[in-house]
Amino acid sequence: MVDYLKGAGPFTVFMPTDQAFEALAPGTIQELQKPENHERLKNILKGHIAKGLHSSSELKSMQALETESGRKLMIESSGSGLKINNAMLLGRDIVCTNGLIHAIEAVQLDY
């Protein structure tokens, strides 16, 4: 995935927080790291990445966004903030050299 993210961007990454990973069922990460689950893990990671720069102000006017895995992230904007597939956007518009990062409160597994 490192080489992928070094490729043609820019990218918008929805990065789960440490607490989001801690909230996963015990053994989930270890299971996904097994060689036979490599493609599934890659697909889950790509499910957190969208092509282009999508700032929080732009996301507020969107209903959905397609990820690099081909899945759609549903976007909900309300007075309490932005949600991506029911996960609150916590940190917003973190600028990096090849795009933006938004911290989210949940890992987006298969849905």
N, C-alpha and C positions, 0 to 999 in steps of 0.2 A: 504494500500500500504506500510505502514511502516513495517509491519510484513513481507510482501513479499520481500522487499529490505534487510531485515535482514536475509533472507534465503540464500540458497546456491548460492554464487556468483562465481566469480566476475561478476560485471555488468558494462556496459558502459551506461551512462545516458546522453541524449541530453537535457539539461536543458534550456528552454526558459528564456530569460532575462525579467526583469520587464517591459521594453519597449514592448516586444513581447506580454505580457498579456494586456498592456494598448492599444495595437493596435487592439485587438479583438472588434467585434461589441458590442455596449452597451447591457448589459444584458446577454451576453453569459455565463459568469462565474456563475451568479446567476441561470440561466436556468440549467446548468450542475450540480449544487449542489442540485437540487431538488431530493427527494428520487426516483422518477420514472426514473431518468436519471443516477442512480448510476452505472449501468453496462456500459453505454456509457462512462461515465467519467473514469471509471476504464480502459476501453479499450483504451481511448485516452492517459491516463498516461502510460500504458504499451507500447503504440506506440512510446514512447520516450526512451525505455529501450531495450538494447540488451545484451544477455549473453556474457560473456567473456570480456577481456581487449582489446579494439580497440583504439590504440593510433592514433594521427593525422597522423603520418608517415605511419602507416598501412592503414588508411582510404584512403590515397592518391592513393594507388594501387588497391582499390576496386571500383566496380561499384554500388554495392547495399549491404544492410545489413538487415537481417530479425530481426524484433523486437519481443518482448515478446507477442505482440498481434497477431503476425503472418503476420503483414504488412511489406512491404519492404520499406526501406528508400533508395532513389536513391542518389548516391554520385557522385559529380562532382568536379574534381580537375583542377584548372587553375592557371594562374599567379597571379590572384587576391585572391586566397585562396581556401578553401574547402566550398562546399555547400552541405547541406543535404536537399533534396526535395526543392531546390531553396532557402533555408535559409542559410545565411552565418554562418559559424562556427566562433565565436568571441573569446571566451576563450577556450584554448585547454589543454588537458592532465592534468586536475586538479585531483590530486591523493587524494583518500579517502580510508578509511579502507577496503571497499569491492569493489573497482573498480576505474573507471575514470569518470570524468564529463567533458563534452564539452558544453560550453554555445552557444546557437543558437539564431538567431534574430527573429524567428517566432514560434508560437505554431503550432504543427502538429495535426490539427483536422482530422476529417474523410476525407479520400481521396480515 
